[in-house]
Each structure stands twice: as structure tokens, then as C-alpha cells.
Amino acid sequence: MDERLILLRDGVAAQALEGLVAARTFRPVTPMRLLLPSAPMRDLANFAAQATSELLYGETFDVLFEDSDFAFGQNRRDGYVGFVPFEELTPADAAPTHHVCVRSAPLFERPDIKSPDPMLLSRNSLVRVTGHEGRFAQINGEDYVIDSHLAPLGDNARDAAAVALGYLEAPYIWGGRSSAGLDCSGLVQQALIACGRACPRDSDQQRDAFTPVPQDAVKRGDLAFWPGHVVMFLDEATIIHANAHHMAVAVEPLAEGIARMGAPTAWRRP
């Protein structure tokens, strides 16, 4: 079983896993949502621990237990587990109604573009619209987002490659899946989620989840994999990927990528 996806730590497991995994005790989870634009998910309850993924605003995080200032839980959207600061979470009392449909959407304290210190919500963040005032949508009865920056749940993009291009030049950040920075699999995941497609978190999981396709049949939106890396095709000869060579989301000819990294080991169609 993939430990990245199993809500089990230190002998404590989610109640839903009883009979499936060995654990000292089984507990129900508490659904929470992230209050901030994003938060690293760490492999240990320590601010110095490595970030393995990232939680986005409004995503449901099923908390299994608290450890010091952290909550150990699972991102319901992709199944990834990790530690998130507990104070950055709030009870998931009401379901979201909309998602952010642009790369970054300013979140204002009031319906005024001159509001001080707006936060930036990443694409695919989840919000509950509770009202409107002019061109602003009120979020969760408190803050405001430009209404055109949101789309109702189920109203999705259609071209994953076009979504990926929207992140062009975003920084490469290990474990990132937000507009502030992404890793290779985070870019692919966010592009597919924007199109209403479920997508695993890491590149090996994506390789195993999607349909093999012959190399000579690849088209826009298909994926190629190297050990620990994934790219998306813009056309049969051009790729886009978040990578440590450019330290950014970059577009380049497939031939240049092969010259630098060697031949891909797998080709997939989401």
C-alpha cells in the first residue's frame, strides 16, 4: 500500500481503514478546510520538515490527530497525507460552490480593489459564494473576490495544455501545487483538476494511473515520464513542464528535453 495515501501514522489509523491495515487504534476523522491561500504539507510535525505537497485554500483536509501545533490528515482531493499547522484550518461546515478559474485571484477584505494587503488565491482553490456586491462575489460571508475569477463547481476548462501555459514562468518549488510555485507533477495535476479530471499527486502515481499511448501517437495534453519527472505536450514536438533546470515552468522542444534528460520511459494519455 502507498504510504503517501494511507491515513496511518504512529499506530493511529482512520476508522475507515479498520480491517485493512494494522494499527493500535482507529479514529474517525474531522473534516477541516484551509483558511490561507496555501500551506505546505510536511512529512513531520515540524516547521523545518520537508514539504511533500501543498494544500490549497478551501480544500478539505480530513484530520486524524493533532501533534503539537500540527494536524495530521489527508487532502481529500488527491488522497495525499501529511502535517499542516492546525491554526491554519477551520471546520468544514459548508460545502464550496465555486472554484478559482484564473491563475491567481486577489482576495479582498471588502468589495474594493484598493483594499489593503489582498491575498492571492491559486487556481483550483475552493470557495463558497454567499452573496454579490457589484463585480465582487462575497466569500464565506466575509471576504471578496472578483466574480469573473470564479466559476461554479462543474464549470471546467477544456484544454489542460492551455491551463498549464497559464502557469508559464511560475517558480519551480519542490512539493508545490499553487500559483506561487509548482513541481512537475503539481503542474500536471493542477492543469487536469482545472479540467474536472481527477489526478494523483506524484509523477509515479500519474504514470501508473493513466493510459499508455504509443510515442508516435502523442498529441496535445498527453504526458511523457522520466524517473521522477513528468511533462505535458503542447503538440507532438513541444513540451511544458515545471523543472529544476529552468527553476520555473518552461516551454521547450521535446528534443531539447531528451538531449538533457535522455529518452522518456513512458508515454501516457490522461
VODREN-203608 format. One record per residue (C-alpha): residue number from 1; residue in one letter; x, y, z. Coordinates in pm, 1 decimal. Layout:
# VODREN-203608
@n->NUM; res->a; X->X; Y->Y; Z->Z
...
//
This chain:
# VODREN-203608
@n->1; res->m; X->0.0; Y->0.0; Z->0.0
@n->2; res->d; X->121.0; Y->351.3; Z->-82.5
@n->3; res->e; X->209.9; Y->519.9; Z->246.5
@n->4; res->r; X->159.3; Y->859.0; Z->81.0
@n->5; res->l; X->-210.8; Y->779.2; Z->55.6
@n->6; res->i; X->-277.1; Y->587.6; Z->378.9
@n->7; res->l; X->-415.6; Y->779.9; Z->674.7
@n->8; res->l; X->-198.3; Y->596.7; Z->924.5
@n->9; res->r; X->78.2; Y->728.9; Z->1147.7
@n->10; res->d; X->235.8; Y->619.5; Z->1477.5
@n->11; res->g; X->-9.6; Y->334.6; Z->1523.2
@n->12; res->v; X->-317.2; Y->552.1; Z->1468.8
@n->13; res->a; X->-532.1; Y->496.6; Z->1158.8
@n->14; res->a; X->-853.4; Y->631.3; Z->1014.9
@n->15; res->q; X->-1161.6; Y->441.9; Z->1122.9
@n->16; res->a; X->-1244.7; Y->365.9; Z->759.0
@n->17; res->l; X->-923.7; Y->157.5; Z->739.2
@n->18; res->e; X->-1018.7; Y->-83.3; Z->1017.5
@n->19; res->g; X->-971.2; Y->-436.9; Z->889.0
@n->20; res->l; X->-748.5; Y->-313.6; Z->605.3
@n->21; res->v; X->-434.7; Y->-200.3; Z->791.8
@n->22; res->a; X->-266.7; Y->-290.8; Z->1119.2
@n->23; res->a; X->-292.4; Y->-15.0; Z->1379.7
@n->24; res->r; X->-300.9; Y->28.6; Z->1756.4
@n->25; res->t; X->-618.6; Y->235.1; Z->1739.6
@n->26; res->f; X->-868.0; Y->355.9; Z->1481.3
@n->27; res->r; X->-1027.4; Y->700.8; Z->1494.4
@n->28; res->p; X->-1286.5; Y->895.8; Z->1298.3
@n->29; res->v; X->-1156.4; Y->1191.8; Z->1100.4
@n->30; res->t; X->-1259.7; Y->1554.2; Z->1141.7
@n->31; res->p; X->-1314.4; Y->1738.0; Z->811.2
@n->32; res->m; X->-1140.2; Y->2077.0; Z->804.8
@n->33; res->r; X->-1066.0; Y->2336.7; Z->536.3
@n->34; res->l; X->-762.3; Y->2554.7; Z->479.0
@n->35; res->l; X->-801.7; Y->2922.5; Z->573.5
@n->36; res->l; X->-490.9; Y->3052.5; Z->394.8
@n->37; res->p; X->-413.7; Y->3071.3; Z->21.0
@n->38; res->s; X->-188.2; Y->2765.7; Z->56.5
@n->39; res->a; X->2.7; Y->2567.2; Z->317.1
@n->40; res->p; X->284.9; Y->2316.4; Z->283.8
@n->41; res->m; X->201.7; Y->1959.6; Z->377.8
@n->42; res->r; X->502.3; Y->1822.2; Z->564.7
@n->43; res->d; X->619.0; Y->1469.1; Z->636.8
@n->44; res->l; X->675.8; Y->1551.6; Z->1006.5
@n->45; res->a; X->510.2; Y->1778.0; Z->1263.7
@n->46; res->n; X->791.1; Y->2030.2; Z->1238.1
@n->47; res->f; X->822.8; Y->2359.7; Z->1051.5
@n->48; res->a; X->1171.5; Y->2253.8; Z->941.9
@n->49; res->a; X->1046.6; Y->1926.5; Z->791.3
@n->50; res->q; X->1038.1; Y->1874.5; Z->416.6
@n->51; res->a; X->725.2; Y->1979.8; Z->231.2
@n->52; res->t; X->595.5; Y->1686.7; Z->29.1
@n->53; res->s; X->284.4; Y->1856.3; Z->-107.4
@n->54; res->e; X->68.7; Y->2163.7; Z->-59.2
@n->55; res->l; X->-288.7; Y->2230.6; Z->47.6
@n->56; res->l; X->-489.8; Y->2496.9; Z->-135.7
@n->57; res->y; X->-748.5; Y->2736.9; Z->3.0
@n->58; res->g; X->-1079.5; Y->2563.5; Z->70.6
@n->59; res->e; X->-959.7; Y->2207.8; Z->10.7
@n->60; res->t; X->-1094.6; Y->1954.8; Z->259.7
@n->61; res->f; X->-830.9; Y->1814.3; Z->494.5
@n->62; res->d; X->-951.8; Y->1514.6; Z->696.3
@n->63; res->v; X->-771.6; Y->1544.2; Z->1031.2
@n->64; res->l; X->-683.6; Y->1222.7; Z->1211.6
@n->65; res->f; X->-499.6; Y->1365.8; Z->1513.7
@n->66; res->e; X->-309.7; Y->1668.6; Z->1643.9
@n->67; res->d; X->62.4; Y->1667.0; Z->1721.3
@n->68; res->s; X->189.7; Y->1982.2; Z->1891.4
@n->69; res->d; X->89.6; Y->2268.0; Z->1659.3
@n->70; res->f; X->16.4; Y->2039.7; Z->1365.0
@n->71; res->a; X->-270.9; Y->1830.8; Z->1237.5
@n->72; res->f; X->-202.2; Y->1501.0; Z->1062.9
@n->73; res->g; X->-454.1; Y->1432.1; Z->791.8
@n->74; res->q; X->-537.4; Y->1369.1; Z->429.3
@n->75; res->n; X->-617.2; Y->1602.8; Z->142.1
@n->76; res->r; X->-949.8; Y->1465.6; Z->25.8
@n->77; res->r; X->-890.9; Y->1594.8; Z->-326.6
@n->78; res->d; X->-590.4; Y->1374.6; Z->-408.9
@n->79; res->g; X->-557.3; Y->1145.9; Z->-106.3
@n->80; res->y; X->-214.7; Y->1274.3; Z->-2.3
@n->81; res->v; X->-133.7; Y->1266.6; Z->370.4
@n->82; res->g; X->85.5; Y->1495.9; Z->577.9
@n->83; res->f; X->107.2; Y->1753.4; Z->855.7
@n->84; res->v; X->-43.0; Y->2103.7; Z->833.7
@n->85; res->p; X->-42.4; Y->2371.9; Z->1109.5
@n->86; res->f; X->-370.1; Y->2329.3; Z->1296.0
@n->87; res->e; X->-430.7; Y->2703.3; Z->1335.8
@n->88; res->e; X->-449.3; Y->2736.9; Z->956.7
@n->89; res->l; X->-756.1; Y->2510.3; Z->940.6
@n->90; res->t; X->-1123.6; Y->2571.5; Z->1006.9
@n->91; res->p; X->-1415.6; Y->2325.7; Z->1036.5
@n->92; res->a; X->-1557.0; Y->2221.7; Z->700.2
@n->93; res->d; X->-1910.5; Y->2323.7; Z->789.7
@n->94; res->a; X->-2038.4; Y->2430.9; Z->447.9
@n->95; res->a; X->-1956.4; Y->2290.6; Z->105.6
@n->96; res->p; X->-1784.7; Y->2509.6; Z->-155.3
@n->97; res->t; X->-1988.1; Y->2633.4; Z->-451.0
@n->98; res->h; X->-1717.6; Y->2771.5; Z->-682.8
@n->99; res->h; X->-1354.2; Y->2732.1; Z->-777.9
@n->100; res->v; X->-1092.1; Y->2985.6; Z->-880.6
@n->101; res->c; X->-1066.0; Y->2967.7; Z->-1260.8
@n->102; res->v; X->-767.9; Y->3201.0; Z->-1317.5
@n->103; res->r; X->-403.7; Y->3158.5; Z->-1221.8
@n->104; res->s; X->-433.4; Y->3395.2; Z->-922.5
@n->105; res->a; X->-737.9; Y->3569.0; Z->-777.2
@n->106; res->p; X->-696.7; Y->3854.4; Z->-524.9
@n->107; res->l; X->-896.1; Y->3803.3; Z->-205.2
@n->108; res->f; X->-1007.9; Y->4140.7; Z->-64.7
@n->109; res->e; X->-1131.7; Y->4233.1; Z->282.7
@n->110; res->r; X->-1405.5; Y->4447.8; Z->129.0
@n->111; res->p; X->-1558.2; Y->4497.5; Z->-218.2
@n->112; res->d; X->-1292.9; Y->4745.5; Z->-324.7
@n->113; res->i; X->-986.1; Y->4678.5; Z->-540.2
@n->114; res->k; X->-799.2; Y->4927.9; Z->-319.0
@n->115; res->s; X->-846.9; Y->4711.7; Z->-10.3
@n->116; res->p; X->-511.6; Y->4677.9; Z->168.2
@n->117; res->d; X->-298.6; Y->4365.2; Z->158.0
@n->118; res->p; X->-508.6; Y->4130.5; Z->-57.0
@n->119; res->m; X->-412.7; Y->3764.6; Z->-52.3
@n->120; res->l; X->-381.0; Y->3568.4; Z->-376.6
@n->121; res->l; X->-586.4; Y->3252.8; Z->-419.4
@n->122; res->s; X->-444.8; Y->2996.2; Z->-659.8
@n->123; res->r; X->-629.9; Y->2836.1; Z->-945.5
@n->124; res->n; X->-847.3; Y->2544.6; Z->-825.3
@n->125; res->s; X->-893.2; Y->2694.4; Z->-478.9
@n->126; res->l; X->-1241.8; Y->2619.6; Z->-348.7
@n->127; res->v; X->-1477.0; Y->2887.4; Z->-215.0
@n->128; res->r; X->-1836.4; Y->2927.4; Z->-101.6
@n->129; res->v; X->-2009.7; Y->3225.9; Z->-259.8
@n->130; res->t; X->-2256.0; Y->3378.7; Z->-16.4
@n->131; res->g; X->-2351.6; Y->3698.5; Z->-199.5
@n->132; res->h; X->-2261.9; Y->3960.1; Z->-456.8
@n->133; res->e; X->-2187.6; Y->4329.5; Z->-449.9
@n->134; res->g; X->-2127.7; Y->4484.2; Z->-790.5
@n->135; res->r; X->-1849.8; Y->4293.9; Z->-966.8
@n->136; res->f; X->-1748.2; Y->4123.1; Z->-640.2
@n->137; res->a; X->-1852.5; Y->3785.2; Z->-506.6
@n->138; res->q; X->-1863.0; Y->3755.0; Z->-130.1
@n->139; res->i; X->-1676.6; Y->3450.0; Z->1.3
@n->140; res->n; X->-1784.3; Y->3264.2; Z->314.6
@n->141; res->g; X->-1978.9; Y->3568.8; Z->432.2
@n->142; res->e; X->-1656.7; Y->3767.3; Z->481.2
@n->143; res->d; X->-1407.1; Y->3841.8; Z->204.2
@n->144; res->y; X->-1447.7; Y->3927.7; Z->-163.8
@n->145; res->v; X->-1321.4; Y->3802.5; Z->-499.9
@n->146; res->i; X->-1382.5; Y->3946.5; Z->-847.2
@n->147; res->d; X->-1676.6; Y->3742.3; Z->-972.9
@n->148; res->s; X->-1516.5; Y->3668.3; Z->-1312.0
@n->149; res->h; X->-1226.1; Y->3498.8; Z->-1132.9
@n->150; res->l; X->-1462.9; Y->3225.8; Z->-1017.1
@n->151; res->a; X->-1659.5; Y->2951.0; Z->-1187.3
@n->152; res->p; X->-1930.6; Y->2725.9; Z->-1043.8
@n->153; res->l; X->-1818.6; Y->2377.5; Z->-949.3
@n->154; res->g; X->-1857.8; Y->2162.8; Z->-1259.5
@n->155; res->d; X->-1788.6; Y->2453.0; Z->-1497.3
@n->156; res->n; X->-1440.6; Y->2344.7; Z->-1602.2
@n->157; res->a; X->-1170.9; Y->2431.5; Z->-1853.9
@n->158; res->r; X->-1142.6; Y->2202.9; Z->-2155.5
@n->159; res->d; X->-777.9; Y->2226.9; Z->-2260.1
@n->160; res->a; X->-531.5; Y->2109.8; Z->-1994.2
@n->161; res->a; X->-235.2; Y->2227.4; Z->-2200.6
@n->162; res->a; X->-379.1; Y->2578.9; Z->-2215.4
@n->163; res->v; X->-421.6; Y->2574.0; Z->-1838.1
@n->164; res->a; X->-60.6; Y->2461.3; Z->-1796.5
@n->165; res->l; X->51.1; Y->2751.6; Z->-2016.8
@n->166; res->g; X->-121.1; Y->2983.6; Z->-1771.9
@n->167; res->y; X->147.0; Y->2890.3; Z->-1517.4
@n->168; res->l; X->433.9; Y->2980.1; Z->-1753.4
@n->169; res->e; X->737.4; Y->3115.2; Z->-1564.1
@n->170; res->a; X->589.3; Y->3027.0; Z->-1224.0
@n->171; res->p; X->877.4; Y->2922.5; Z->-996.6
@n->172; res->y; X->974.6; Y->2559.6; Z->-960.5
@n->173; res->i; X->915.5; Y->2462.0; Z->-597.2
@n->174; res->w; X->952.0; Y->2106.5; Z->-470.0
@n->175; res->g; X->616.5; Y->1991.1; Z->-332.4
@n->176; res->g; X->436.1; Y->2295.4; Z->-473.7
@n->177; res->r; X->96.3; Y->2284.3; Z->-639.1
@n->178; res->s; X->-6.5; Y->2651.3; Z->-618.4
@n->179; res->s; X->30.0; Y->2954.9; Z->-842.5
@n->180; res->a; X->317.3; Y->3071.1; Z->-622.4
@n->181; res->g; X->523.8; Y->2772.7; Z->-736.7
@n->182; res->l; X->484.7; Y->2413.2; Z->-851.3
@n->183; res->d; X->680.8; Y->2099.2; Z->-913.5
@n->184; res->c; X->644.3; Y->1888.9; Z->-1228.6
@n->185; res->s; X->360.5; Y->1668.5; Z->-1108.3
@n->186; res->g; X->191.7; Y->1962.1; Z->-936.0
@n->187; res->l; X->165.7; Y->2142.5; Z->-1269.5
@n->188; res->v; X->15.0; Y->1838.8; Z->-1441.1
@n->189; res->q; X->-224.4; Y->1781.5; Z->-1152.7
@n->190; res->q; X->-349.7; Y->2139.9; Z->-1143.2
@n->191; res->a; X->-398.2; Y->2151.2; Z->-1519.6
@n->192; res->l; X->-608.6; Y->1835.9; Z->-1510.0
@n->193; res->i; X->-805.9; Y->1934.7; Z->-1199.1
@n->194; res->a; X->-896.8; Y->2260.9; Z->-1374.1
@n->195; res->c; X->-1049.7; Y->2045.3; Z->-1648.5
@n->196; res->g; X->-1252.6; Y->1842.7; Z->-1398.6
@n->197; res->r; X->-1016.6; Y->1545.8; Z->-1410.2
@n->198; res->a; X->-903.3; Y->1356.6; Z->-1101.9
@n->199; res->c; X->-525.5; Y->1333.2; Z->-1090.3
@n->200; res->p; X->-283.7; Y->1174.8; Z->-841.6
@n->201; res->r; X->-22.0; Y->1391.4; Z->-674.8
@n->202; res->d; X->317.8; Y->1245.8; Z->-771.3
@n->203; res->s; X->463.7; Y->1162.3; Z->-1112.3
@n->204; res->d; X->495.2; Y->787.2; Z->-1049.1
@n->205; res->q; X->131.2; Y->777.4; Z->-939.0
@n->206; res->q; X->29.3; Y->966.7; Z->-1251.1
@n->207; res->r; X->228.2; Y->729.9; Z->-1472.9
@n->208; res->d; X->53.1; Y->431.2; Z->-1315.9
@n->209; res->a; X->-293.3; Y->589.9; Z->-1330.0
@n->210; res->f; X->-314.3; Y->697.3; Z->-1693.5
@n->211; res->t; X->-347.8; Y->510.7; Z->-2024.1
@n->212; res->p; X->-34.2; Y->409.2; Z->-2216.9
@n->213; res->v; X->-5.9; Y->569.1; Z->-2561.3
@n->214; res->p; X->246.9; Y->495.8; Z->-2839.1
@n->215; res->q; X->522.5; Y->752.3; Z->-2870.8
@n->216; res->d; X->432.8; Y->821.8; Z->-3234.4
@n->217; res->a; X->69.1; Y->890.3; Z->-3141.0
@n->218; res->v; X->116.6; Y->1158.5; Z->-2872.8
@n->219; res->k; X->-91.6; Y->1473.1; Z->-2901.7
@n->220; res->r; X->-163.2; Y->1792.7; Z->-2710.2
@n->221; res->g; X->-234.2; Y->1719.1; Z->-2343.9
@n->222; res->d; X->-52.8; Y->1383.5; Z->-2335.8
@n->223; res->l; X->227.1; Y->1318.0; Z->-2087.0
@n->224; res->a; X->580.8; Y->1180.9; Z->-2102.0
@n->225; res->f; X->766.0; Y->1046.8; Z->-1799.4
@n->226; res->w; X->1122.1; Y->1012.1; Z->-1683.3
@n->227; res->p; X->1216.6; Y->870.2; Z->-1340.5
@n->228; res->g; X->1082.6; Y->1135.1; Z->-1101.8
@n->229; res->h; X->967.7; Y->1372.3; Z->-1376.0
@n->230; res->v; X->666.2; Y->1437.9; Z->-1598.2
@n->231; res->v; X->598.6; Y->1679.6; Z->-1885.9
@n->232; res->m; X->286.5; Y->1771.8; Z->-2081.9
@n->233; res->f; X->275.1; Y->1804.2; Z->-2460.3
@n->234; res->l; X->161.8; Y->2126.0; Z->-2626.4
@n->235; res->d; X->198.1; Y->1947.3; Z->-2960.1
@n->236; res->e; X->386.3; Y->1637.9; Z->-3072.7
@n->237; res->a; X->721.5; Y->1820.7; Z->-3060.6
@n->238; res->t; X->681.6; Y->2075.1; Z->-2778.7
@n->239; res->i; X->652.2; Y->2025.1; Z->-2404.2
@n->240; res->i; X->570.4; Y->2232.3; Z->-2097.7
@n->241; res->h; X->696.6; Y->2134.8; Z->-1754.1
@n->242; res->a; X->796.4; Y->2269.1; Z->-1415.0
@n->243; res->n; X->1160.7; Y->2174.9; Z->-1379.9
@n->244; res->a; X->1473.2; Y->2237.3; Z->-1177.4
@n->245; res->h; X->1684.1; Y->2309.2; Z->-1487.3
@n->246; res->h; X->1493.8; Y->2629.6; Z->-1563.9
@n->247; res->m; X->1374.2; Y->2660.9; Z->-1199.9
@n->248; res->a; X->1038.9; Y->2755.1; Z->-1348.3
@n->249; res->v; X->752.2; Y->2635.8; Z->-1562.9
@n->250; res->a; X->903.3; Y->2641.6; Z->-1911.0
@n->251; res->v; X->820.9; Y->2551.1; Z->-2271.6
@n->252; res->e; X->1085.9; Y->2382.4; Z->-2483.9
@n->253; res->p; X->1119.0; Y->2140.6; Z->-2774.9
@n->254; res->l; X->1090.6; Y->1776.5; Z->-2673.5
@n->255; res->a; X->1424.6; Y->1717.4; Z->-2849.0
@n->256; res->e; X->1598.5; Y->1957.0; Z->-2610.2
@n->257; res->g; X->1448.1; Y->1780.1; Z->-2311.6
@n->258; res->i; X->1564.1; Y->1443.3; Z->-2443.2
@n->259; res->a; X->1914.3; Y->1578.4; Z->-2507.0
@n->260; res->r; X->1934.6; Y->1686.8; Z->-2144.4
@n->261; res->m; X->1742.3; Y->1408.1; Z->-1965.1
@n->262; res->g; X->1756.8; Y->1110.7; Z->-2201.3
@n->263; res->a; X->1463.0; Y->933.0; Z->-2358.4
@n->264; res->p; X->1129.5; Y->918.8; Z->-2172.0
@n->265; res->t; X->1048.0; Y->589.4; Z->-2005.0
@n->266; res->a; X->669.2; Y->610.7; Z->-2050.1
@n->267; res->w; X->403.5; Y->792.2; Z->-2251.1
@n->268; res->r; X->53.1; Y->839.6; Z->-2116.6
@n->269; res->r; X->-285.3; Y->990.3; Z->-2205.5
@n->270; res->p; X->-486.4; Y->1130.2; Z->-1909.7
//
